[in-house]
Amino acid sequence: MMFSDLRIFLCTTPTSMTYSFDRLMSLAQETFEQDALSGHLFLFLNRERDRIKILFWDRDGFCIWYKRLEVGTFQLPIAASGAQRIELDATQLNNLLGGIDLRTGRRRKRYRRAEKSVQQTNSSNNALPSRA
C-alpha cells in the first residue's frame, strides 16, 4: 500500500482498552465496513478519552499502537450527530495525537515532565557517599 492510499478511521463510540487484536479487528470490520487487512489505521478511544489504540495490518501481521495520557484527553473531531465513525486525514491524526485543539489550533493540556538542570543532574550523579 502506498502512503497516499492510507485511510484513517476513528471510532466515536467508546471502546474498552482490554480489547486486543481479534476484537479490535472485528470492530474495524463492523464499525468501518472496511477490510482489517487493508493496511488502513483504525483508531479506538476509551470512554474517558485518555487512551487510544490504533490497529493496523503490517504486511504479515496486525499491530496495535497504544497510548495513555498522564494528563488531558484526546479531542474528538466534530462528527455528524449519531455518527459512529469519522475518517481523518494525516494532519488531523497528527494534531489528535500531538494534543493540538482541532478547532483552535492551540495546544491542549498535557503532562510535562519537570526538567532538571544539567548541572544538578551531573552533580548528583557524581556525588560520592559520605563516609562516617
C-alpha positions in Angstrom: 0.0 0.0 0.0 1.2 3.5 -0.9 1.2 6.1 1.9 -1.1 8.2 -0.3 -3.6 5.3 -0.2 -3.7 5.1 3.6 -7.0 5.9 5.2 -7.5 6.7 8.9 -10.7 5.8 10.6 -11.7 6.9 14.1 -14.4 5.1 16.1 -16.5 7.7 18.0 -18.1 5.1 20.3 -16.0 4.5 23.5 -14.1 1.2 23.2 -12.8 -1.0 26.1 -9.0 -0.9 26.2 -9.0 -4.5 27.3 -9.8 -5.4 23.6 -6.9 -6.9 21.7 -6.2 -7.9 18.2 -9.2 -10.2 17.4 -11.9 -8.0 19.0 -10.4 -4.7 17.5 -10.2 -6.4 14.1 -13.9 -7.4 14.4 -14.8 -3.9 15.4 -12.9 -2.4 12.5 -14.8 -4.6 10.1 -18.2 -3.9 11.7 -17.9 -0.2 12.5 -16.0 1.0 9.5 -17.2 -1.6 7.0 -13.5 -2.0 5.9 -11.2 -5.0 5.4 -9.0 -5.0 8.5 -6.2 -6.4 6.3 -6.3 -3.3 4.1 -3.4 -1.6 6.0 -5.6 1.4 7.0 -5.4 2.8 10.5 -8.3 2.1 12.8 -8.4 4.3 15.9 -10.3 3.5 19.2 -10.6 5.7 22.3 -11.8 4.7 25.8 -14.8 6.5 27.5 -12.5 9.0 29.3 -10.6 9.7 26.0 -7.3 9.4 27.8 -6.2 6.2 26.0 -6.1 5.4 22.3 -5.4 2.2 20.4 -4.5 2.1 16.7 -4.9 -1.2 14.9 -3.3 -1.8 11.5 -2.1 -4.6 9.3 1.6 -4.6 8.6 2.4 -7.0 5.7 2.4 -10.1 7.8 0.5 -9.4 11.0 -1.6 -7.0 13.0 0.0 -4.2 15.1 -1.5 -2.2 17.9 -0.1 1.1 18.9 -1.3 2.1 22.4 -1.0 5.5 24.2 -2.1 6.5 27.7 -2.1 10.2 28.5 -1.0 11.1 32.0 -2.8 14.5 31.9 -5.5 15.7 29.5 -7.7 14.0 26.9 -7.8 13.3 23.2 -10.2 15.6 21.4 -12.7 14.1 19.0 -13.3 15.9 15.7 -16.8 17.2 15.2 -18.9 14.4 13.8 -22.4 14.3 12.4 -25.0 13.5 15.1 -25.0 9.8 15.9 -22.0 9.0 13.7 -20.1 6.0 14.9 -17.1 6.7 12.7 -15.1 9.6 11.3 -12.5 9.5 8.6 -9.4 11.6 9.4 -6.6 12.9 7.2 -2.9 12.7 8.3 -2.9 16.3 9.6 -5.9 15.6 11.9 -4.3 12.4 13.2 -1.1 14.3 13.9 -3.0 17.0 15.7 -5.1 14.5 17.7 -2.0 12.6 18.9 0.0 15.7 19.4 -2.5 17.4 21.7 -3.5 20.2 19.3 -7.0 21.5 19.6 -8.7 20.6 16.4 -10.9 23.8 16.4 -8.5 26.5 17.5 -5.0 25.0 16.7 -3.8 25.7 20.3 -2.0 23.1 22.4 -4.3 21.2 24.8 -3.4 20.4 28.4 -0.8 17.7 28.5 1.7 16.2 31.0 5.1 17.9 31.0 8.0 16.3 32.8 9.8 18.8 35.1 13.3 19.2 33.7 16.3 19.2 36.0 19.2 21.5 35.1 22.1 19.7 33.5 24.3 20.9 36.4 22.0 19.4 39.1 21.9 16.1 37.2 25.7 15.9 36.7 26.5 16.8 40.3 24.0 14.4 41.8 25.3 11.6 39.6 28.9 12.3 40.6 28.3 12.7 44.3 30.2 10.2 46.4 28.5 8.8 49.6 30.0 10.4 52.7 32.0 8.2 55.0 31.2 8.4 58.6 
